[in-house]
Amino acid sequence: MNGSVPEVLYPSRWPRSWVIIAVVLLLAVLSVELIVPARRQSPVFDEGCHILAGYSYWTRADYGINPEHPPLVKMLAALPLLPLQLSYPSPADTFFKFAEFAGGRQFLFSNNADQIVLPARMAVASLTILAALAIFAAACEMFGRSVGMISLLLFVFEPNIIANGALVTTDMGMALFLLATVFAFYRYVKNPTLTRLVLVGVVGGFCLAAKHSGILWGPILLLLVAADVTLSPKDSRLAQAGRGRYLLRLLLSLVVAGFISVAILWAFYGFRFQARPNGLTMIPDFANYLPQMQSPGVERLLLWTARHRLLPEAYLYGLSDIRIAPRYVTPYLFGKVYPHGLWYYPLATFVIKSTLGFLLLLCICVAALLMRGVGRLREFLFLVIPSAVYLAAALASGFNHGNRYLLPLYPFLILLCACASHRLATSRREWLYVVVALLALHVISSMRAFPDYLPYANEAWGGPSNTYKFLSDSNVDWGQQLKLAKKYLDRHGVKDCWFDYYASAVAVPSYYGISCQPLPDKIAIAFGLPTPMIPAHVEGTVLISDAELLSLWGPAELNPYAQFQKMKPDDLIAGGLFVFHGQFDLPLAAANSHAYAASQFLEQGEAAEALSEAQTAVSLAPDDAASQIALGDAFAHLNRKEEARVAYERALHLAQTIDPEFQAYSAWLAHQGMAAVH
């Protein structure tokens, strides 16, 4: 076979200079893929609080800002900002999650948002470039230069990598450092030296400091040790030296690496236990936050860890949040919104958002194994075991926010695909054609998505313009379209418009010159932010974010914008911002605005005005539990207990009969109100 194929198809036979040129060109392509979207997109939902957090860590050593994630990526993102003279938001005495998002919004938009976001994104993009180099290096050492070139090609044109590779989030950092930790351990197992062991501990520490799922490197390496010891050939040097002795040496090595990695983690928190400096406190404190996990055993373990100060307090908050956050997820999948996480959701997003070329290459990995066997068993295990452990953790986590949570899986699968593809391509000419065709399909599909990679879906699902039919959240719409929305409105001369913007709680549309009147949005209401007063009937152009239209409000009965789900949008901006022209009745959205106004009047002690607003809300949406609760609250403040009780009972009935799984909080509020007026 080899003699019948031109040598140019075998990078292993290329001169070293050719390989260097090819790698540089591919990295240049990757850089363009990262830079262009980074300049086009407005800040996505999480970026403001992440950038603020990183800046806080450097300038104030305040690790209580965004403790949900460890510091490494956020500190890297904030590094270019340190020479700038930036206005810092005032501390807020409220729930730490509300405070960090509100603070991030103020930090970006009271300064020059573009001057802050773009340098921060470029800093994070450097991790993606490093990940490309790491995957090339790992492939070359494990399987040779030809596999290295295939791996790099797959990585550079992977839409999910490109979509998230320059965003100030923790996903790309985790992908890089998990791969680096496994690869460092692979090199140590092959040739155990003190230097290589220290390197395992250092990159393992970076993995812990990148994302809380970094703790998975521990069980991954333990399983790799067990597999390596168990499956070594009987005539190997290992077997001759004694498997028990070798197992003990590797386990002790992992202990040493573990101590080093935990020390590295502590270093990122300044070797300080308290999350916040100078007597500042977390709201709520750790002991009062833990019960939200509803897992007494884990709660006791984390409290014991905090009491003995084995890990930083902010890091422990994040570990708690891993168990708490999934309880509030309402994923949207295949046209339906669910009240809880779905175990198979990550698999669905992977199949929808990976290129067909890559998915088919994964399938032929099986063919390669059946036809030619595993081959290099150790290398195979060092790719399969991390993939299996990470995927199992993703399926069990309940995190259904987007395919970005699977980014750490992609490097290992890319290496497997590249290895299997190369083995098949060198076995028969027919397989060579198949592999080349699938690689071309992967590249072409990716290039067609340029420059809007975030809403990518492969051709089997209709491409990026149809992703919203199957997925929502950061798979499609992460609030990144403000700059593009401004261009659309200017290009079409739209002046009279309404905007339900998913990320209004963390971004400012008017900063980009968007003068649309705001519509009530779910997250702003959840954060307790002001809700705009709107009429029950609007006309003109209505822009609605994908997440607002499809997932955040719940099923159609609870969604004030449900009518738009049945309409074909007049336009679609960047795959996730719907545009409708016409006249529309929005009674439930208007009711939400009046119910919010009622709560504001109550806070100001103006109960009569609150009652008027609540009655208006109920008249607009009599079957809305939130409006009935607002009415009950107003009556209660006026000491009209019987009328309050009737309103609360009505709210409870509605919450328990109309999509009750999505109205648990309203039911709880109704119960609280009833108890107060009895």
N, C-alpha and C positions, 0 to 999 in steps of 0.2 A: 504493500500500500504506500509506504513512505516514498519509494522511488518513483511512483507514478504521479505524485502530486508536486507542483512547483514549490521550491524551497521557501518562497516568499510567504507561503501560508503557515510556516512554522517559525514563530518568533524566537524559539530556542536556537535557531540557526542564524538569526540576524546578528550583524555586527553590534557591538555594545552601543555605538553611537546612534544606530537606528532605534534601538530600544529607548534610549534616553530621549530622542526626539519625539517618539510616539507617546511616551509618558508625559512629556511637557505639553504636547499638543492636546492630549486628553484632559490634562489639568487646566489648560487654558479654556477649553470648552466648558468644563465644570465651573470655572470662575465666572464666565459670561452667564451661564445658567443661573448662578446664584445672585450676581450683582443686578441684573436687569429686573427681576421681580422685586428684589429688595428696594429698589428705587421707585417702583411703580405702586407698591402696596402701602396703604396706611397701616398704623400699628394694629396688630392682631390683639385679641382680647387679653392675653396674658402678658404681653410684652411690657406694658407700662409698669406693672407691679414688679416684674422681674428686674427691669432696669433700675427702678427705684431701690429695690432690695440690694442689688449689687453695689450701687452708689452708697447706700447706708452702711454696708459692711466695711467698705474702704474708709469712709469719712467719719463714721460715728460708731463703728463696731456694734451696730444694732442688728442682731440676728433674729429679732422678733418680727422683722418685716419679711413676710412670705416664708415662714418656717416650713411650709408644706414641701419645700424642695431644698436640698443642700446648697452650699454657696458657690461651688466652683464655676459653673457656667455663667452665673449672674455676675460674679466678680470679674471674670474675663470680659463680659460684655460692657461692664462699667469702666474698665481700665482706660479706654480712650477718652472718657469724659472727665477724668480727674483734673486735667489742666484748665477746664472750662469753669467760668464763674456762673454757677447754676443756683437758681432759687430753690430752696428745699421746703417741702410742705410742712405745715404745723402738725404735731402729733395729734391723733384723734383718739378720744376715750370711748372706743366702741369695739365690737367684735373684731378680732385681728384681721379676718378676711375682708370685711367691709373696709376697714381702715387702709389696708394695703392697696386695694384696687382704687379707692378714692384718692389716696396719696399718689399712686402712679399716674392717674389722670391729671392731677394738679401738677405733678413734676414735669410731665411731658409738655403740657399745653400752657403752662405759665412761663415756660422757657421756649426755646425754638425746637419744636418736636422733631423736625427733620434733621436738625443739627445733632440731636441726641440719638435718634433711632438708627440712622444709617451707619454711623461709626460702630454702634453697638452690634448691629447685624453683621458688619464686616468682621468684627472680632470673633463672633460665633461661627461665621463662615470658615474661618481658619481651622476650626475643628473638623469641618467636613473635608477640607483639603487634606488634613492630616489623616482622616479616616480612609481617604482614597489611597494615600501612600501606604498606610498600614495594611490595607487589604491586598495591595500589590506585593508588598514585602512578604506577607504571610503566604500568599499563593506561590510566590517564587521559591520560598524556602521549603514549603511542604510538597509542591508538585512540579516546580520548574517554571521557566520564564513564559512558556506558551500559555499555561494556565493563569499566570500572573496577568498577561495582557487581556485574556478573556474576562477575568475578574474585574479588572479596571474598567473595561468597556461597559460591562453590565452595571457597575456602580455609577459611572459617570452619567449614564442615561436612565437611571432609575428615577421615575417621576416623584416618588414619595421622599426619596433622599433630597432631591432638588427642592421640592416644595417646602421642606422643613429645615433645609441645611443652612439657611441664613436667618432664621427667625430666632429671637431671643427667648428660647425655651430650652428645657433640659434634655430633650429627646436625643439630639445629635451627640451631645456629650456622653450620654449613656451608651449609645451605639459604638462610639469610638473606644471608650475605655473598657467596655466589656470585651470587645474583640482584642484589645491590647493586653488585657489581663490573661485571657485564655492563651493567646499567642506567646506571651512571656513565659507562662507556665509550660507550654509545649517545648519551648527552647530549653527551659531548665530541666525538664524530664529527659530530654535527649542528651544533655551535657550538663550535669549538676555542678554549678559553681556558686560561690558566695555572691558574686556580682549579679548573676542571673536571678538568684533568689531574692536579693534586695530589690531588683527591678520588678519582680512579681508583686512584692509588698507595696512598692511605690505606686505602680499603675492600679493595683487593687484599691489603694487609698483614694486615688483620683476617681475611680469608679464609684466608691462609696460617697464621695463628695460631689458627684455629678447628679445623682438621682437616687432616691431611696430604694428603687429596685436594684441598685448596685449591690445590695447584700446577697443577691443571687449568685455572685461569683463564688461564695463559700460552698454552697451545696453543689454547684457545677464542678468545682475543682475536686471536691470529695468524690463525686461519682467518677470523674476522670481517673483519679488515683485507683479506685476500686477496679475500674475496667482495665486500666493499664497493667495492674498487678495480676488480675485474674486471667487475662487473655494473652499474656506474653507466651510465645512458643516455649515448649519444654526444653529445647536445646539452646535457648538464649542465655546470654550472660546473666540476666536477671534470675532465671530459674536455677542456674548453677550456683549463684551466690545465695540463694534462699529467698523465697517470696516474702516470708515473714519479716526478714531483715529489711528488704527493700520497701515493704509497706510501711514499716515503722519510720524509716528515713523520710519517706514522702509525707507522712502525717506530721512528723516534727517540722518538716519544711513548711507545711501549710500553717502550723501554729506560729512559726516565726514570721511568715508573710502576713498573717492575720494581725499580729501585734504591730507590725510596721504600718499596715494599712489603717488601723484604728488611730495610730499616732498621727498619720497624715490627715485623717479626718478631723481630729482635735485641732490640728494646726490651722485648718480652714476656719475654725470657730475661735481662733485666738487663744486656745487652751483655757477657755472660760466656760463654766457650766451654765450660768444664767444666760437666758436668751437676750435679755435687754440690759443696757448699761445704766449706770447712774440712778439706780432705784426705780427705773421705769418698769411697769408690770405688764404681763400679758393678760388680755381679756378674751376668754376666761382664763383663770390659772389652770395649770396642768391637771390637777386633781379633779377639777370640775369639768374639764373638757373630755377626759377619758370615758366617762359613762356613756357618751354618745356612741361609742363603739358597740355597745350592747354585747360585750364579750368579757365576762368577769375574769376568766383565766388570763387573757392577754392583758387586761387592765392591771391585774395584780403584778404581772411580769414587768410591765413598763413602769409601774410605780416603784417596784423594787429596784429597777435599773436607775431610775431618777434618784431614789433615796441614797443609793450608793455612788451616784455620779459617775457611772460607767460610760455614759455617752452624754454629749451636750444636750441641754434642755430643748433647744430649738430643733435639733435632730429628732428628738423623741416626739415632739409635736407632729413632725412630719410622718413618723412611723404610725402615729395614731390616726392621722388624716387618711392614710392608705386604707384603713378599715372603715372610716366614717364617710368619706366622700362618695363612695359608690351607692350609698343609701339614697342619695338625692339625684341620681342619674335617671333621666327619662329618655332612653335611646330611641332613635327613629331608624327603622330598618324595613326595607321592601314595602314602603308605603304605609307603615303602621307605627304609632308611637306606643311605647311600653312604659309601665310605671316602675320598672326595675331593670337591672342589668341582665343581659342575656349571655350565657356562657359561650355560645357559638358566634356572638357578634364579631370578635376579632377575626375569625375564619372568614366570615362574610365580607368584611372590609378588605381583607387580604386578596380575596378572589376578585372583587370588584375593582380594586385600585392598583393591582399589579398588572404589568403589561402582559398581553397574551403570549408574547415571545418568552418572557421569563417564566410564566406558569407552565408553558409547554416544555421548556427546558427542565423544569423541576420534574415533570412527568417522565422525561427520558432519562433522568437520573435513575429511576427505577429500572428502566430498560438496560442501562449500563451495568447496574448491579446484577441483574439476572443474566446478562450475556457474558460479562467479564469478571464477575465477583467484586468483592470489596477492594481488593488491591492493597493499598497501604492502610492496614487496619488501624494503626495508631492515629494517623491523620484523619481517617474517616470518623473515628470516635471523638476526636477533638473538635469536630464540626457538628456531628449529630447530637451529642449529649448536650452541649450548650443550647442548640436549637430546641431540643425536646423540653429541657427544663424551663427555658424562657417562655415557650409557647404554653406549656402547662400552667405556669404562673399567670400568664395573660388571660387564659380561659377561666381560671379560678378567681381572678381579681374582682370582676364585676365592673371594671373601668371600661365604659363604652363611649368614650369621648372621641375616638378617631383612630385611624390606622397608624397615626404617629406613634402610638404606644408600642407598635411592633417594629419600629425602626431598628432596635438592637438585634432583631432576628435576621434582618436582610443581609448583613455581611457574611454570616455563616451560611445562609442559603445560597448566596452568590458564589461563595467558594465551592460549595458542593456542586452547584450547577456547572461552574467552569471546569472543575475536575472531571465530572462525568461526561460533559460535552466533548472535552479534549480526548478522552479515552475512546468515545464512540467515533469521533471524527478521524481518528488514526487507525480505526479498525477496518472500515470499508468506505469506499468512495461515496456510496449512497448516503451514509450517515454524515459525511462531511458536508454534503449539500444541504441536508436537513438542518445541521447545526448552524451553518452560515445563514440560511434562510431565517431561522428563528432569531438569531442575533440581529439581523437586519430588521426584522419585524419589531423587536424590542426598541431599537434605535429610532426607527421611523415613527412609531407610536409616541415615543417620548418627545421627539422634535415637533410633532404636530400640536402638542399641548403648550409649547412655548408661546408666551412667557407666563401663562397663568396655570401653574402646576397644582395649586392647592385643590381645586375641584376635579382633579384627574380621575377618570374611570376608563377602563379599556374598551375596545370596540365592541365586545360582546354585550356590553351594557349601554351602548349608544354613545360612548365618549363623554368628555367633560361637560358638555351641554345638557346631559341627561342624568348626571350623578345624583342630582337632588331628588330624583324619583325613587332612589333606593337608600340614600344615606343623608345625614345632616351633620351638624356640628362642625368640627375642624376638618372633616372630610370634604367639606364644600365651602362653608361660610364660617370664617373666624373673625369677621368684622374687618376684613382687609381691603374693602372696595371703595373707601371714601374718595380717594383721588380719582378713581375711574368713574365714580358716580358724578363727581363735579364735571369731568370732561363730557360725560353723556348729557347732563342737563344743559351745559353750554352749547354743545353741538346741536341739540334739538330745540334750543331756545325756550326751555321750560322755566317758567317763573312761578306758576301757581302749583305747588306740590306739597305732598304729605310724606313723611318718612318714618317708618318703623324700623329703626336701626338696632340690630342685635347688640352692638357694643357701645350703646350710648352711655352706659354706666362708666365706661373707661376711656371714651374718646369724645371729641368735640367736633361734630360735623361742620359747624360754622367756621372753625379754624381753617378749613379747606375751601371756604366760600360757598358752602351749601346753605341756602336760606330756606329750605323746606320747613314747614311746620311739623313739629315732632308728634308722633303718635305714641300712646302708652306701650311700653315694652316690658316683658316679663322680668328680666333680670334687674332693671332699674327699680321695679316695684319690690322685688325680693330684697334688694339692698336698702330699701327705705328711702330712695332718692325721689325728688319731686316728679310727680306724674303730670304731664300737660293736660290742661282742660281742653277738650275737643267737642265739637257738636256731634250729634247723632248721624248727621248726613254730611258727607264731604264730596267734593268734586274737583276734578283736575287730574294730576298725575300722582299716583301712589306708588312709593317704593317700599318694598318689604324684604327684609333679610330672610334668607332661607330658614335659619334656625327659629326665627320668630314665627314664620308661617307654618312650619311643619312639626316642630318637636317641643318647644319650650312650654307652650300653654297646655299641652295634653291633647286629648281627643277633640273632635270637632265641636262637641257640645260645650266645651270649656274655652274654645279658641275664639277670640273676638274677630279673627281674620279668616275664619273657616271658609267663608264664601269664596275667597280667592283661590283656595285649594282646588275648586272645581272649574276654575277659569284658566284658559291658556294665557300666559303672560304676553304682553305686547313686545317686551324685550327682556333679555337676561344679561345682566352685567357680571362679567367674570365668573359665570357659572353659579352664582349664589345670591344675587340681588335681583329680585323680580320687579318689573315695571308694569303698571296697569294704568290705563287712561279711561276716564269716564266718571260716572256718579255712583256713589256707594253709600249704603246705610251701614253704620257701625255702632249699633246701640250698646253692645256689650263693652266695646272699647270706651265709649262715652261714659257708661256706668262706672267703669274702673276709675276714670278720671274724677268723677263726682264722689265716689267712695273715698278716694285718696284725699280730696278736698275736705270731706267730712272729718277724717282723722286729723288733718292739720288744724281745723277749727277746734277740735277737742283739745289738742295739745296747747292751744292758746287760751283755753277756758271759755270759748264761745260756743256753748252747747246748742243754742237756738239756731245759729247759722249751720252748725254741723248737722242738725236734724233736717234742715231744708235740703242740704246737699245729699244726705243719705236717702231721703224720700225721692229725690230726683233720680238717684241711682237705681232704686228699686222700681220706679215707674218705667225706666228704660230697660231693665233686665230683671224682671221679678223672679226668675229662676237662677239667679246668680247668688251663690252662698256668701261671697265676700260683701256684696251690697246689703244683704240681710244682716250680716254681722255689723256692718257700719251703722245700720239703722238701730240695731239693738244697743250698740255702744252709745249712740246719741240719746236714746230713751233712758238708758241707765244713768247717764250724767245728769239728766233732768229729773231723776228720781221717779220716773214713770215705769216702775218695775214690772207691772203686768204686761205693758206693751213691749217692754224690752224682752221679757221672757218669751212672748209670742214670736218676736223676730228671731231670737236665738233658736227657738224650736224649729222655726221654718228653715233657718240656715242649716241646722243639724240634719233635718230631713233631706234637704237638697244635697248636702255633702255625702250622705249615706246612700243615696239612691241614684245620683247621676255620676257615673264613673268614680265610685268611692275610693278606688286605689289611688287616684290622683288628687283626692281632696281630704287626705288625712289631716293636714294642717288646719284646714277650715273647720273640720269636725272638732278638732281639739280646741280651737278658738271658741266655737259655739258652746262646747261643754264648759269652758272656763267662764264664759259670759253667763250661762245659766246658773252656775254655782254662785256667782257673785250677786245675782238678784234674788236668790231664794232666801 
